[in-house]
Amino acid sequence: MAEEEVAAMVGELRGSFRAGRTRAAEWRAAQLRGIVRMVEEREGDICDALHSDLAKPRMESYLHEISLAKAACTFALKGLKNWMKPDKVPAGITTFPSTAQIVSEPLGVVLRGGARTPWLPAFSRLVFFSLWVAAAAAKLFASPLVGEGFEEEVMAEEEVAAMVGELRGSFRAGRTRAAEWRAAQLRGIVRMVEEREGDICDALHSDLAKPRMESYLHEISLAKAACTFALKGLKNWMKPDKVPAGITTFPSTAQIVSEPLGVVLVISAWNYPFLLSIDPVIGAIAAGNAVVLKPSEIAPATSALFAKLLPEYVDSSCIKVVEGGVPETTALLEQKWDKIFYTGSGNVGRIVMAAAAKHLTPVALELGGKCPAIVDSNADLHVAMKRLAVGKWGCNNGQACIAPDYVITTKSFAPELVDSLKRVLKRFYGEDPLQSEDLSRIVNSNHFRRLTNLIEDKKISQKIVYGGQTDEKKLKIAPTVLLDVPLDTTLMAEEIFGPLLPIVTVDKIEDSIEFINSRTKPLAAYLFTKDKKLQEEFVSNVPAGGMLVNDVALHLANPHLPFGGVGDSGIGSYHGKFSFDCFTHKKAVLIRGFGGEATARYPPYTIEKQKILRGLINGSFFALILALLGFPREKR
C-alpha cells in the first residue's frame, strides 16, 4: 500500500472522527454487535484461517481466540453506557461552589500494530501508541535545552550508571515497598515544605522573581496538599482490588495488585520548578518506587535547593537528585528506567520518548499547547475577566502550560470584552505594570528575546490594544492584549508561554468549537458562559487534557481529577491517586485451588467435551454442573 494511500486513508478517518461519527453510544454499540455477528457467522472461516497459518486445532481456536473475542464484545456491550458516563468526583472547598467530573474522551484515530498470532483477544490487542521521529533527536539535542550556559561539573555516564545500579539494588531488596517506608518519605517532604518555606520562596524569587504569595498558592501549598492527600489514601491505594472471578474459572478468586514499577526518572520544568519537581516524586514514592529527580537547570536556585534539602528529609539511598544541563540529561536518558516522567516542551518530549523507546520504557509526558478560552457574550463579564487575568498573568506571568494562550469571542462582543479586561489589568497591576510586585519576570534573556520578537513583528505590533511595555534589564514584559492577530503568524501558530494574550473573533460563538478543533489538542480549554447547551457542546466536542467552565486553571488543584494532556499536549496523567497509578503496574492475579477439575477442559476434544465447553463459555449453569461432576467420564 503506497504511502499516499495510507495518508489518504488516515485523512478520511480523521475527517469521520472530527465529524463526530464515532462518538455516539449507538454507533459504538452497532460496531460491537457487528463484530459479534461476524464471529458467530464466520466462525468456520476464522478457524480455517487459523489452521492455515498455524495448524491450530479448531477447539483451541474456539477456546483461546474466537470465544474470547466474542466475550470481549459482549462484555463491552453490557458496560458501554456506564463506561461512557462522566464520573462525578468531589469538587473541593477551594473551588466552591462548583462540580467536578472525569469525562472519558475518545483519542481520535488509532493504529493497532501487528502481532505474531493473527487473532488474539480483542482487549489484549487494542494498542494505542504515539509515533516518534528518531531522526529529529540529533537536531533537537544540538540546540541547548538551557536558556543560559550551565557551567557545573558534568556528571559522567559511569557515575549515572553506578547511581542507577545502586537504586536498583535498593528496590530489589524491597526497601521501598513497605507502606511504612513510603509514609515516612511523604512525611519528610511535608516537614521539608513546612520548615523550609522561606528558602523555597527565596529560590523561586531568585529564579523567576515570583511573588511570595504566588509561590505559596501555586507551588508550596499544592505540594503539601499532594503529600497530605497521599498519606491519607496510601493504605487503601495499596490494597488489592477484588474483582469478579467468573464462571469459567470457578472456583477461584481474582484481584488487581498495584505493584511499584521499579526505578523511575522525573525530569522537571523551570516554570513551576518546585511543584513540578516534587509532585510526580510524591506519586512515585507513594507507589513504592526508587526515584531520580532531575530539576530544570533553567531554574538553578530551585535545582540547587532540591540537591541540598531533599537528602536531609528523605531516604537518599532510594531517592536522589541529579543537577545539570544537557550532558547530564543525555547521560540519564541513556540508562534503562522503569518509567520516565517528563514535564516541558513537545520538542524535548520527542527526544525523551525516542530515548525511552530504545529500552521499551513507558513514559508520561506533561507537555503544553495553545490553551483556548471562549468568552460568551452572556457571561458575567467582570467576573470572567478577573478570573481570566489571574489565570493568565497571575500564573507566572503567562509562563504556565495551563495559562490561556488565546481568547475567542464574537466580533460584536470583542470591544466590550477588551474594555473590561483593560480595567481589570489596571486594577490588578497598576498604571505601570512593569513596577508591579505581583508579576513574575521572564525566566531568562533567551525567552525574553523570543517574546519581544513576537510583538515587534509589524503584523502583530499594530494589533496591540493594551500593554506591550518591556524592560530588558529586569526581564519584564507587561500584560499585553492583542485583537485579531493574523492566524498565519508565529504568535498564533506556536505556544506563547508568556504575558501576551491574542483575542480571536468569530461571527457566532458556536464557531469557536470548530476553530479549536482545527488545531492540535490543548492541555486545557476554558469556557465562560451561562448557556447550558453551549457548555454541554463544549464538554462533549472539544478534545483537551482538561477543561474548566467559568474559571481558569483551578481544575489542577482538585486531587480527585487527573491532570495531563492528550495528543500533542501529553501522554498520561497524575495528581492524587492518579499519581500513584501513574507509577504503578496493575498486576492481574487469579488464584485457584486444586478442586473443580473439569475433564472437558483437556484434549482430546470429543463432541461431548465441545458441547460442555461451549456451554461453560456461554454461561450455562447446567454445563458448569456437568463439568464439576467430571463429565464426560474418562479413565485417569
ZICOR-V318701 format. One record per residue. N is the residue number from 1. RES is the residue in one small letter. PHI is phi in whole degrees, 0 to 359 (999 if undefined). PSI is psi in degrees with one decimal (* if undefined). OMEGA is omega in whole degrees, -180 to 180 (NA if undefined). Layout:
n:res:phi:psi:omega
N:RES:PHI:PSI:OMEGA
N:RES:PHI:PSI:OMEGA
This chain:
n:res:phi:psi:omega
1:m:999:123.7:-176
2:a:293:154.1:-179
3:e:301:-36.1:-180
4:e:295:-37.8:179
5:e:294:-41.3:178
6:v:298:-46.0:-179
7:a:299:-41.2:179
8:a:295:-40.8:179
9:m:297:-45.2:180
10:v:296:-39.6:178
11:g:299:-41.2:178
12:e:297:-43.4:179
13:l:296:-41.1:-180
14:r:296:-37.5:177
15:g:297:-43.3:178
16:s:298:-41.3:-180
17:f:294:-46.8:-178
18:r:296:-27.9:178
19:a:285:-4.7:177
20:g:84:11.6:-175
21:r:298:-32.8:-173
22:t:265:-2.5:-171
23:r:280:-34.8:-173
24:a:294:143.2:178
25:a:299:-34.8:-179
26:e:296:-42.1:179
27:w:296:-46.9:-179
28:r:300:-45.8:-179
29:a:296:-38.2:-179
30:a:297:-39.6:180
31:q:292:-40.2:179
32:l:295:-41.6:177
33:r:296:-34.8:176
34:g:297:-39.8:179
35:i:293:-41.0:177
36:v:301:-45.0:-180
37:r:297:-41.0:178
38:m:299:-46.0:-178
39:v:297:-40.6:-178
40:e:288:-44.6:-174
41:e:282:-29.7:-174
42:r:246:28.8:-180
43:e:303:-41.5:-179
44:g:297:-42.8:-180
45:d:295:-38.5:180
46:i:295:-45.7:178
47:c:300:-41.3:180
48:d:298:-42.1:180
49:a:296:-43.0:-180
50:l:293:-36.5:178
51:h:291:-37.4:179
52:s:295:-41.2:-177
53:d:283:-38.9:-169
54:l:226:4.7:-173
55:a:53:38.5:-176
56:k:283:129.6:178
57:p:301:146.4:-175
58:r:300:-40.7:-177
59:m:291:-37.1:177
60:e:294:-40.0:177
61:s:300:-43.0:180
62:y:293:-48.7:-175
63:l:294:-44.3:-169
64:h:263:-12.3:-178
65:e:230:-61.9:-172
66:i:296:-48.7:-177
67:s:295:-36.3:-180
68:l:289:-36.2:176
69:a:296:-44.3:179
70:k:295:-41.8:179
71:a:297:-38.6:179
72:a:297:-42.7:178
73:c:295:-45.4:-179
74:t:297:-42.4:179
75:f:297:-42.7:179
76:a:295:-39.7:179
77:l:297:-39.0:180
78:k:292:-37.8:-174
79:g:265:-8.5:-168
80:l:306:-51.0:-176
81:k:298:-40.2:178
82:n:291:-38.6:179
83:w:297:-33.4:-177
84:m:281:-17.6:-179
85:k:291:139.2:174
86:p:299:140.4:176
87:d:272:117.6:178
88:k:281:133.7:180
89:v:230:161.2:178
90:p:301:140.2:-177
91:a:274:-28.4:179
92:g:90:151.3:-176
93:i:288:-27.1:-176
94:t:290:-20.4:179
95:t:247:15.1:-180
96:f:298:137.6:-7
97:p:274:135.5:180
98:s:196:167.7:171
99:t:236:153.8:-179
100:a:224:142.2:179
101:q:209:157.6:176
102:i:249:119.5:-177
103:v:257:128.2:177
104:s:277:113.1:-173
105:e:247:132.5:177
106:p:297:146.4:-176
107:l:285:-37.9:-177
108:g:136:-125.1:180
109:v:261:121.3:-174
110:v:240:156.5:-179
111:l:241:129.4:173
112:r:258:118.8:-178
113:g:286:165.4:180
114:g:286:167.8:179
115:a:216:167.5:-177
116:r:289:-29.5:177
117:t:256:130.7:-172
118:p:294:-33.5:179
119:w:237:125.7:173
120:l:227:164.2:179
121:p:308:141.4:-174
122:a:303:-41.2:-176
123:f:294:-36.6:-174
124:s:278:-12.4:-176
125:r:251:3.9:178
126:l:274:100.9:-171
127:v:244:124.2:172
128:f:256:126.5:177
129:f:215:159.3:180
130:s:260:146.3:176
131:l:269:135.6:178
132:w:232:152.6:-177
133:v:250:103.5:-176
134:a:294:-28.8:-178
135:a:298:-26.4:-179
136:a:285:-18.1:-172
137:a:299:-44.5:-177
138:a:298:-42.5:-180
139:k:295:-41.9:-178
140:l:291:-37.3:179
141:f:291:-25.7:-180
142:a:292:-25.0:175
143:s:272:131.8:-177
144:p:299:141.6:173
145:l:278:-9.6:-176
146:v:259:155.7:178
147:g:274:-35.7:180
148:e:236:162.8:-180
149:g:298:141.5:179
150:f:247:118.9:-169
151:e:249:10.9:180
152:e:289:163.9:178
153:e:295:132.8:-176
154:v:284:136.3:177
155:m:278:122.1:-176
156:a:292:153.9:-179
157:e:298:-33.7:179
158:e:295:-38.4:178
159:e:295:-41.3:179
160:v:297:-45.2:-180
161:a:298:-40.3:179
162:a:295:-41.4:179
163:m:297:-45.5:179
164:v:297:-39.3:177
165:g:299:-41.2:178
166:e:297:-43.9:179
167:l:295:-39.0:-180
168:r:293:-34.9:176
169:g:296:-42.9:178
170:s:298:-41.2:-180
171:f:293:-45.1:-179
172:r:295:-27.7:177
173:a:286:-5.4:178
174:g:83:12.2:-175
175:r:298:-34.8:-174
176:t:267:-2.7:-171
177:r:279:-34.7:-173
178:a:294:142.6:178
179:a:300:-34.5:-179
180:e:296:-41.8:179
181:w:296:-46.1:-179
182:r:300:-47.2:-178
183:a:297:-38.6:-180
184:a:298:-40.2:179
185:q:293:-41.4:179
186:l:296:-40.5:177
187:r:295:-34.6:177
188:g:297:-39.9:179
189:i:292:-40.3:176
190:v:301:-44.9:180
191:r:297:-41.0:178
192:m:300:-45.6:-179
193:v:297:-41.4:-178
194:e:288:-44.2:-174
195:e:281:-27.0:-173
196:r:243:27.2:180
197:e:304:-42.2:180
198:g:299:-44.0:179
199:d:296:-38.4:179
200:i:295:-44.8:179
201:c:299:-41.4:180
202:d:298:-42.6:-180
203:a:295:-42.9:180
204:l:294:-35.5:178
205:h:291:-38.5:179
206:s:296:-40.6:-177
207:d:281:-38.0:-170
208:l:225:4.5:-172
209:a:53:37.3:-176
210:k:285:126.7:179
211:p:303:145.9:-176
212:r:300:-40.4:-178
213:m:293:-39.3:176
214:e:295:-39.7:178
215:s:300:-42.9:-180
216:y:292:-49.5:-175
217:l:294:-44.5:-169
218:h:263:-10.8:-179
219:e:230:-62.7:-172
220:i:296:-49.9:-177
221:s:295:-37.6:-180
222:l:290:-35.0:177
223:a:295:-45.1:179
224:k:296:-41.7:180
225:a:296:-37.1:179
226:a:296:-41.4:178
227:c:295:-46.2:-178
228:t:298:-43.0:179
229:f:297:-42.3:180
230:a:294:-40.8:179
231:l:297:-39.1:-180
232:k:292:-37.5:-174
233:g:264:-8.7:-167
234:l:306:-50.4:-176
235:k:298:-40.3:178
236:n:291:-38.5:179
237:w:297:-35.2:-176
238:m:282:-18.4:-179
239:k:293:140.4:174
240:p:298:142.0:176
241:d:270:117.3:178
242:k:281:135.6:180
243:v:230:161.1:179
244:p:300:141.8:-177
245:a:272:-29.8:177
246:g:92:152.2:-175
247:i:289:-30.6:-175
248:t:289:-18.1:179
249:t:247:13.5:-179
250:f:297:137.2:-7
251:p:273:137.0:-180
252:s:196:168.7:172
253:t:234:150.6:-178
254:a:228:142.1:179
255:q:207:159.8:176
256:i:247:119.9:-177
257:v:258:128.3:177
258:s:276:111.7:-173
259:e:246:130.8:178
260:p:298:146.7:-176
261:l:286:-39.9:-179
262:g:141:-114.6:-180
263:v:251:120.3:-173
264:v:240:154.3:-180
265:l:244:130.2:176
266:v:244:116.5:177
267:i:252:118.0:-168
268:s:260:171.9:-179
269:a:253:167.6:-175
270:w:266:-17.7:-170
271:n:283:-34.4:170
272:y:234:70.8:-165
273:p:292:-21.2:177
274:f:274:-55.5:-176
275:l:297:-46.8:-175
276:l:288:-11.4:172
277:s:272:-49.7:-170
278:i:279:-28.9:-176
279:d:298:-51.4:177
280:p:293:-29.3:177
281:v:297:-39.6:177
282:i:301:-46.0:178
283:g:297:-40.9:-179
284:a:295:-40.4:178
285:i:293:-46.2:180
286:a:302:-33.8:-180
287:a:279:-7.5:175
288:g:92:27.5:-179
289:n:260:160.8:164
290:a:272:144.1:-168
291:v:227:140.7:165
292:v:245:126.2:176
293:l:256:126.0:173
294:k:248:95.5:178
295:p:290:163.4:-180
296:s:285:133.0:178
297:e:287:-13.2:179
298:i:284:-16.8:172
299:a:246:71.9:-169
300:p:295:-32.5:-179
301:a:293:-43.2:179
302:t:291:-37.4:177
303:s:300:-47.1:180
304:a:295:-35.3:179
305:l:297:-44.0:178
306:f:298:-44.2:-179
307:a:299:-33.0:-179
308:k:276:-45.8:-170
309:l:276:-42.1:-170
310:l:303:-42.6:179
311:p:296:-20.7:179
312:e:284:-20.7:-172
313:y:243:-13.9:180
314:v:230:173.1:-179
315:d:286:105.1:-175
316:s:285:-6.9:175
317:s:280:-14.0:-178
318:c:236:-14.4:-178
319:i:228:117.6:-174
320:k:231:155.5:177
321:v:242:131.5:176
322:v:242:118.8:176
323:e:267:162.2:175
324:g:139:-174.3:-177
325:g:245:-137.2:-176
326:v:299:-44.9:-178
327:p:300:-42.6:180
328:e:293:-42.5:180
329:t:296:-40.8:178
330:t:298:-44.8:179
331:a:297:-39.9:179
332:l:296:-43.2:-177
333:l:289:-16.3:176
334:e:287:-20.9:-177
335:q:279:159.7:173
336:k:273:124.0:178
337:w:243:163.5:176
338:d:270:-16.0:168
339:k:192:146.6:173
340:i:240:128.6:177
341:f:246:115.7:-176
342:y:238:135.2:173
343:t:240:126.9:180
344:g:160:-149.0:-174
345:s:278:160.0:178
346:g:294:-35.9:-180
347:n:299:-48.4:179
348:v:289:-31.0:176
349:g:302:-37.1:177
350:r:294:-37.5:177
351:i:297:-46.4:-179
352:v:299:-43.4:-178
353:m:293:-38.6:178
354:a:295:-41.6:178
355:a:295:-40.7:-180
356:a:294:-34.4:-177
357:a:297:-29.2:180
358:k:300:-31.6:-177
359:h:251:9.1:-174
360:l:54:39.6:-180
361:t:273:128.3:176
362:p:291:151.6:-178
363:v:230:152.7:163
364:a:241:124.0:-178
365:l:242:114.0:175
366:e:259:100.8:-172
367:l:253:-129.9:-176
368:g:203:-130.0:-178
369:g:130:178.3:-179
370:k:268:99.4:-177
371:c:280:118.7:-178
372:p:271:154.4:173
373:a:228:114.0:178
374:i:270:132.7:177
375:v:239:111.8:180
376:d:278:152.0:-178
377:s:291:-17.6:180
378:n:269:2.5:179
379:a:289:157.3:171
380:d:288:97.5:-166
381:l:298:-43.0:-177
382:h:295:-44.8:178
383:v:296:-42.8:-179
384:a:300:-43.0:-178
385:m:290:-35.3:176
386:k:297:-45.2:-178
387:r:291:-37.9:177
388:l:296:-44.0:-178
389:a:295:-45.1:-178
390:v:288:-26.5:177
391:g:281:-20.8:178
392:k:265:-64.3:-174
393:w:273:-22.5:176
394:g:280:-7.3:175
395:c:256:78.6:174
396:n:60:34.1:179
397:n:54:44.2:177
398:g:85:-6.0:-180
399:q:272:63.0:-178
400:a:216:139.0:-176
401:c:293:-22.0:-179
402:i:257:3.1:178
403:a:292:143.0:176
404:p:303:129.0:-179
405:d:267:-30.5:175
406:y:203:158.2:180
407:v:249:142.9:173
408:i:240:129.6:175
409:t:211:177.4:-180
410:t:278:155.0:179
411:k:302:-39.8:-177
412:s:289:-27.9:-176
413:f:267:-16.7:-174
414:a:304:-46.1:-179
415:p:302:-41.5:179
416:e:295:-40.5:179
417:l:297:-46.1:-179
418:v:299:-44.6:180
419:d:299:-43.0:-180
420:s:294:-41.7:-180
421:l:295:-39.0:177
422:k:301:-46.1:-179
423:r:298:-41.9:-180
424:v:295:-44.3:-178
425:l:295:-38.8:177
426:k:295:-39.1:180
427:r:291:-40.2:-177
428:f:287:-44.6:-168
429:y:238:4.9:173
430:g:81:176.2:-180
431:e:292:-30.2:178
432:d:240:85.9:-174
433:p:297:-19.5:179
434:l:294:-19.0:178
435:q:265:-4.9:-176
436:s:292:135.6:176
437:e:274:0.0:-179
438:d:258:9.5:177
439:l:242:131.7:175
440:s:287:159.3:174
441:r:270:168.7:173
442:i:288:144.3:-166
443:v:297:-38.3:-180
444:n:201:176.1:-174
445:s:293:-32.2:178
446:n:298:-47.8:180
447:h:291:-34.3:177
448:f:299:-47.6:-180
449:r:295:-38.0:178
450:r:301:-45.3:-178
451:l:289:-42.7:180
452:t:293:-33.2:176
453:n:299:-34.0:179
454:l:297:-46.5:-175
455:i:274:-9.5:175
456:e:275:-11.5:174
457:d:301:131.0:-176
458:k:301:-36.1:180
459:k:297:-27.8:-174
460:i:262:-41.3:-174
461:s:303:-34.9:-180
462:q:285:-6.8:179
463:k:263:-0.5:-180
464:i:288:125.6:178
465:v:249:-9.0:177
466:y:199:139.9:175
467:g:83:-148.2:-179
468:g:100:-7.0:-179
469:q:288:145.8:179
470:t:223:154.5:174
471:d:222:99.6:-175
472:e:294:-34.1:-179
473:k:297:-42.0:180
474:k:269:-2.1:-177
475:l:56:42.5:-179
476:k:244:140.2:173
477:i:231:130.6:-178
478:a:288:154.2:171
479:p:308:126.7:-173
480:t:233:124.7:-179
481:v:248:133.9:-179
482:l:233:145.3:-176
483:l:240:128.9:176
484:d:56:52.2:175
485:v:291:137.8:177
486:p:304:136.6:-174
487:l:287:-16.4:-179
488:d:270:8.8:180
489:t:272:161.2:179
490:t:300:-35.3:-179
491:l:303:-36.2:-179
492:m:263:-10.0:-179
493:a:267:-31.2:-175
494:e:241:158.8:176
495:e:298:132.2:-175
496:i:283:-49.8:179
497:f:54:53.9:-179
498:g:184:-172.9:-170
499:p:276:23.3:-180
500:l:259:131.2:-178
501:l:230:99.3:175
502:p:283:146.6:177
503:i:246:121.0:179
504:v:261:137.1:180
505:t:248:145.7:178
506:v:229:164.2:-179
507:d:289:-47.1:179
508:k:237:145.0:-177
509:i:298:-28.6:179
510:e:295:-24.8:179
511:d:293:-18.8:-177
512:s:295:-32.0:-179
513:i:293:-42.9:177
514:e:296:-37.3:179
515:f:298:-45.7:-180
516:i:296:-42.8:-176
517:n:287:-11.7:176
518:s:278:-4.3:-178
519:r:244:178.1:179
520:t:293:156.7:-176
521:k:290:126.8:-177
522:p:277:162.9:176
523:l:290:-35.4:179
524:a:216:150.7:176
525:a:223:141.6:-174
526:y:233:147.5:178
527:l:219:131.9:173
528:f:245:113.3:-178
529:t:196:159.9:170
530:k:253:-0.1:-176
531:d:274:108.8:-178
532:k:296:-34.8:-180
533:k:294:-43.0:178
534:l:296:-38.5:179
535:q:299:-45.3:-180
536:e:295:-40.7:179
537:e:295:-39.0:179
538:f:297:-49.3:-178
539:v:295:-38.9:-175
540:s:282:-32.4:-167
541:n:244:-6.4:178
542:v:259:114.4:177
543:p:281:127.9:-180
544:a:201:158.0:177
545:g:301:-43.5:177
546:g:205:165.1:178
547:m:212:158.1:-177
548:l:219:132.5:178
549:v:255:124.9:177
550:n:69:26.7:171
551:d:193:-179.5:-177
552:v:225:134.0:167
553:a:74:-18.0:-172
554:l:292:-17.9:-178
555:h:298:-26.7:-179
556:l:287:-14.2:-180
557:a:275:-6.3:-179
558:n:267:111.1:-177
559:p:289:-9.9:178
560:h:274:-6.9:180
561:l:253:139.9:175
562:p:286:145.3:176
563:f:240:119.9:-180
564:g:176:171.6:-176
565:g:259:-176.6:177
566:v:214:141.4:-178
567:g:65:-130.5:-178
568:d:292:-14.8:-178
569:s:269:0.6:173
570:g:144:173.3:179
571:i:226:129.1:178
572:g:87:170.8:-179
573:s:211:163.2:178
574:y:210:-167.5:-173
575:h:95:136.0:179
576:g:58:-138.5:180
577:k:293:-22.6:178
578:f:295:-28.0:174
579:s:293:-43.7:176
580:f:302:-47.3:-179
581:d:295:-33.6:-179
582:c:300:-34.7:-176
583:f:252:23.9:-176
584:t:234:143.5:168
585:h:263:128.8:178
586:k:272:100.9:-174
587:k:269:123.6:179
588:a:279:129.3:-179
589:v:230:121.8:175
590:l:242:128.6:-177
591:i:240:126.5:178
592:r:234:156.2:170
593:g:267:-163.7:180
594:f:259:4.3:175
595:g:273:-178.1:176
596:g:70:30.9:179
597:e:290:131.0:178
598:a:246:113.6:-179
599:t:301:-33.5:-177
600:a:296:-16.2:-178
601:r:289:-25.5:-169
602:y:255:145.7:177
603:p:290:163.6:1
604:p:287:145.0:-175
605:y:271:92.0:178
606:t:286:170.3:179
607:i:301:-40.6:-179
608:e:296:-42.8:179
609:k:296:-41.7:-178
610:q:298:-39.9:180
611:k:297:-43.9:-180
612:i:294:-44.1:-179
613:l:296:-42.9:177
614:r:296:-37.7:177
615:g:296:-44.0:178
616:l:301:-46.2:-178
617:i:295:-32.4:179
618:n:273:5.6:174
619:g:85:21.3:-178
620:s:285:122.8:178
621:f:292:-36.3:179
622:f:296:-40.8:178
623:a:295:-34.8:178
624:l:296:-43.7:180
625:i:298:-44.5:180
626:l:298:-42.2:-179
627:a:295:-43.2:-178
628:l:292:-27.4:179
629:l:278:-3.2:174
630:g:89:17.4:177
631:f:278:148.6:-11
632:p:288:147.3:-176
633:r:293:135.6:177
634:e:222:157.3:176
635:k:285:144.5:178
636:r:283:*:NA
